[in-house]
C-alpha cells in the first residue's frame, strides 16, 4: 500500500528525516515511536503533503502512485487520512456542514453523486455512535468548545465518515484520560479491515494495549534504527530509549 524509500526531508534549513525507508502492506498497523524531535510528526506531515516540509531526496508510492507528485487534496481523495495531535477549531462552520462538504468532495473525486441529506444524516448517526459523540456537538462549530477527549473522538468520527484506506494517528493518545483513550481506540479498531492500514505515532505503550500493532519502529535522529513486533513497545515502556541508543553505540 505505502512504500517509503530513502526519504530525506527538512523544514527551513534543518534536515529532520535522514533516509527513512518503510513498507506498509494492506491490513497492517505500524507503530512509530521515538523521542521528541526524532522526526515522527515530520514523517506524517510529509505523507499528507504539508507544504511546510520539503522533501530533498527519496520517494513515496501509495498504491503504485507517486505520492509526492500529488497535492494534499489528491492524497486525501486517494484515501489518506491524518488524525492531528492538536485538532484546531474552525469557528462558524458546523460539524454537520463540515463533514457533509468533506464526504461529498471525496465522492466527487471518486466520480460518485453527492449524498442526499437524509442519507448523509443516517450515516452520520451510525458513525458517531462508534466514538460516543453527542449529537449536540454536531450542531456546534468544528471543535469549538470541545474538550480534549471530544476533539480526539471527533477525529476518529471524521475518519469513520471518510472511510480512508490509510490512516495516520499522530499522538492521538496525548492528553486523554483512560476512558477517553479506550473510546477512541475502540472506535478505531471497529473501523479496521483487511484492506485498511495505519501508522500509529505514540510515546507510550498504553495506546498500543488497545491498538495492537503488527510492527513497531523506533525513530531516532531522523532514522529508523530498530524494528520489531509489539513486544518492542513493551521493552521501550520498561527501559526507555537509552538502551537502544547504547546498542547503536
C-alpha positions as CSV (number, residue, x, y, z in Angstrom):
1,X,0.0,0.0,0.0
2,X,2.6,2.6,1.1
3,X,6.3,2.4,0.3
4,X,8.8,4.9,1.5
5,X,12.4,4.7,0.2
6,X,15.4,6.7,1.4
7,X,13.2,9.7,2.4
8,X,15.0,12.9,3.4
9,X,13.0,16.0,4.4
10,X,13.7,19.4,6.0
11,X,11.9,22.3,7.5
12,X,13.7,25.6,6.5
13,X,17.4,24.8,6.7
14,X,17.0,22.0,9.2
15,X,17.1,18.4,7.9
16,X,14.9,16.2,10.0
17,X,14.4,13.0,8.1
18,X,17.7,11.5,7.0
19,X,17.0,8.4,5.0
20,X,13.7,6.8,6.2
21,X,12.6,3.6,4.4
22,X,9.4,1.8,5.4
23,X,6.9,-0.5,3.6
24,X,3.3,-0.9,4.9
25,X,1.1,-3.6,3.3
26,X,-2.7,-3.8,3.2
27,X,-4.2,-4.5,6.6
28,X,-1.1,-3.7,8.6
29,X,-0.8,-1.5,11.7
30,X,2.7,0.0,12.2
31,X,3.6,1.9,15.4
32,X,6.2,4.6,15.2
33,X,7.9,5.5,18.5
34,X,10.8,7.8,19.4
35,X,11.9,10.8,21.5
36,X,10.8,14.3,20.9
37,X,12.3,15.8,17.7
38,X,13.1,12.4,16.2
39,X,11.0,13.1,13.1
40,X,7.8,11.2,13.8
41,X,5.4,14.0,13.1
42,X,7.6,15.2,10.2
43,X,7.1,11.9,8.5
44,X,3.3,12.1,8.9
45,X,3.2,15.7,7.6
46,X,5.3,14.7,4.6
47,X,2.9,11.8,3.8
48,X,-0.1,14.1,3.9
49,X,1.6,16.8,1.9
50,X,2.1,19.6,4.4
51,X,3.8,22.4,2.3
52,X,6.0,23.5,5.3
53,X,8.1,20.3,4.8
54,X,10.4,19.9,1.8
55,X,11.4,16.5,0.5
56,X,15.0,16.7,-0.7
57,X,15.6,13.1,-1.6
58,X,13.8,9.7,-1.8
59,X,10.3,8.6,-2.8
60,X,6.9,7.6,-1.5
61,X,4.5,5.5,-3.5
62,X,0.9,4.9,-2.5
63,X,-1.0,2.1,-4.3
64,X,1.6,2.4,-7.1
65,X,1.1,6.2,-7.4
66,X,3.8,8.7,-6.9
67,X,2.5,10.3,-3.7
68,X,5.0,13.2,-3.7
69,X,3.6,14.3,-7.1
70,X,0.1,14.6,-5.7
71,X,-1.5,17.7,-3.9
72,X,-2.7,17.3,-0.3
73,X,-6.3,17.3,-1.6
74,X,-5.5,14.5,-4.1
75,X,-3.8,12.5,-1.3
76,X,-6.9,12.8,0.8
77,X,-9.2,11.8,-2.0
78,X,-7.0,8.8,-2.7
79,X,-7.7,7.6,0.8
80,X,-5.1,9.1,3.2
81,X,-6.2,10.5,6.5
82,X,-4.4,12.0,9.4
83,X,-5.7,12.4,13.0
84,X,-4.0,15.5,14.3
85,X,-2.1,15.7,17.6
86,X,-3.8,19.0,18.4
87,X,-7.0,19.4,16.3
88,X,-7.9,23.0,15.6
89,X,-11.1,24.9,15.9
90,X,-13.0,26.2,12.8
91,X,-15.3,28.9,14.1
92,X,-18.5,29.5,12.1
93,X,-18.5,26.0,10.4
94,X,-20.8,23.4,12.0
95,X,-19.6,19.9,12.3
96,X,-22.5,18.7,10.2
97,X,-21.8,21.1,7.3
98,X,-18.1,20.4,7.5
99,X,-18.5,16.7,7.3
100,X,-21.0,16.8,4.5
101,X,-18.7,19.0,2.4
102,X,-15.7,16.7,3.1
103,X,-17.6,13.5,2.3
104,X,-19.2,14.9,-0.9
105,X,-15.8,16.3,-2.0
106,X,-14.3,12.8,-1.8
107,X,-17.3,11.3,-3.5
108,X,-17.0,13.8,-6.4
109,X,-13.3,12.9,-6.7
110,X,-14.4,9.2,-7.0
111,X,-17.0,10.0,-9.7
112,X,-19.9,9.5,-7.3
113,X,-23.0,11.5,-6.8
114,X,-23.2,13.6,-3.6
115,X,-25.2,12.1,-0.8
116,X,-28.7,13.2,-0.2
117,X,-29.4,15.0,3.1
118,X,-31.4,12.1,4.5
119,X,-28.7,9.5,3.6
120,X,-25.9,11.6,4.9
121,X,-27.6,12.2,8.3
122,X,-28.3,8.5,8.6
123,X,-24.7,7.6,8.0
124,X,-23.6,10.3,10.4
125,X,-25.8,9.0,13.2
126,X,-24.4,5.5,12.7
127,X,-20.7,6.6,12.7
128,X,-20.9,9.0,15.7
129,X,-22.1,6.1,17.8
130,X,-18.7,4.4,17.2
131,X,-16.9,7.0,19.3
132,X,-19.8,8.1,21.5
133,X,-20.1,11.6,20.3
134,X,-23.1,13.6,21.5
135,X,-25.5,14.8,18.7
136,X,-25.4,18.3,20.3
137,X,-21.7,18.6,19.2
138,X,-22.7,18.1,15.6
139,X,-24.5,21.5,15.6
140,X,-21.6,23.3,17.0
141,X,-18.6,24.8,15.1
142,X,-15.8,22.3,14.4
143,X,-14.0,21.6,17.8
144,X,-15.2,24.9,19.2
145,X,-15.7,24.4,23.0
146,X,-14.8,20.7,22.7
147,X,-12.8,19.1,25.5
148,X,-9.5,17.4,24.6
149,X,-11.2,14.0,24.6
150,X,-14.1,15.2,22.4
151,X,-11.6,16.6,19.9
152,X,-9.8,13.3,19.6
153,X,-13.1,11.4,19.4
154,X,-14.1,13.8,16.7
155,X,-11.0,12.9,14.7
156,X,-11.9,9.2,14.7
157,X,-15.5,10.2,13.8
158,X,-14.2,12.1,10.8
159,X,-12.1,9.0,9.9
160,X,-15.2,6.9,10.1
161,X,-17.2,9.2,7.8
162,X,-14.4,9.5,5.2
163,X,-13.5,5.8,5.2
164,X,-9.9,6.2,4.2
165,X,-7.7,3.2,3.4
166,X,-4.6,4.6,5.1
167,X,-4.7,6.4,8.4
168,X,-2.1,8.2,10.5
169,X,-2.8,8.7,14.2
170,X,-0.4,11.3,15.3
171,X,-0.2,11.1,19.1
172,X,-3.9,10.6,19.4
173,X,-3.4,9.4,23.0
174,X,-1.9,12.8,24.0
175,X,-3.9,14.4,26.9
176,X,-6.5,11.6,27.0
177,X,-7.7,10.0,30.3
178,X,-8.1,6.3,30.4
179,X,-11.8,6.2,29.5
180,X,-11.4,8.6,26.5
181,X,-8.4,6.6,25.3
182,X,-10.4,3.4,25.4
183,X,-13.3,5.0,23.5
184,X,-11.0,6.5,20.8
185,X,-9.1,3.2,20.4
186,X,-12.2,1.0,20.3
187,X,-13.7,3.3,17.7
188,X,-10.5,3.0,15.5
189,X,-10.5,-0.8,16.0
190,X,-14.1,-1.1,14.7
191,X,-13.0,0.6,11.5
192,X,-10.1,-1.7,10.8
193,X,-10.5,-4.0,7.8
194,X,-8.2,-6.3,5.8
195,X,-7.8,-3.5,3.2
196,X,-7.0,-0.6,5.5
197,X,-3.7,0.2,7.1
198,X,-2.4,2.7,9.6
199,X,0.6,4.3,11.2
200,X,0.2,5.0,15.0
201,X,2.6,7.6,16.4
202,X,3.0,7.5,20.1
203,X,5.4,7.9,23.0
204,X,3.7,5.4,25.2
205,X,2.8,1.7,25.4
206,X,-0.7,2.4,26.8
207,X,-2.3,3.2,23.4
208,X,-0.8,0.0,21.9
209,X,-2.5,-2.0,24.6
210,X,-5.7,-1.1,22.7
211,X,-4.5,-0.8,19.2
212,X,-2.1,-3.7,18.9
213,X,0.4,-3.1,16.1
214,X,1.8,-5.7,13.7
215,X,5.2,-3.9,13.7
216,X,6.9,-1.3,15.9
217,X,9.6,1.0,14.6
218,X,11.9,3.3,16.6
219,X,12.9,6.6,15.0
220,X,15.9,8.4,16.4
221,X,17.5,11.5,14.8
222,X,15.7,11.1,11.5
223,X,16.5,7.4,11.1
224,X,14.5,4.2,11.8
225,X,17.1,2.5,14.0
226,X,15.1,-0.6,15.2
227,X,12.0,-2.5,14.2
228,X,10.2,-5.4,15.8
229,X,6.8,-6.7,16.9
230,X,4.5,-5.3,19.6
231,X,6.9,-6.7,22.3
232,X,9.4,-4.0,21.3
233,X,7.0,-1.3,22.5
234,X,6.8,-3.1,25.9
235,X,10.6,-3.1,26.1
236,X,10.6,0.7,25.5
237,X,7.9,1.2,28.2
238,X,10.1,-0.7,30.7
239,X,13.6,0.6,29.7
240,X,13.0,3.8,27.7
241,X,15.0,4.6,24.6
242,X,18.5,4.8,26.1
243,X,19.2,1.0,25.7
244,X,18.6,1.3,22.0
245,X,21.0,4.3,21.8
246,X,23.5,2.2,23.7
247,X,23.1,-0.7,21.2
248,X,23.8,1.7,18.4
249,X,27.0,2.9,20.1
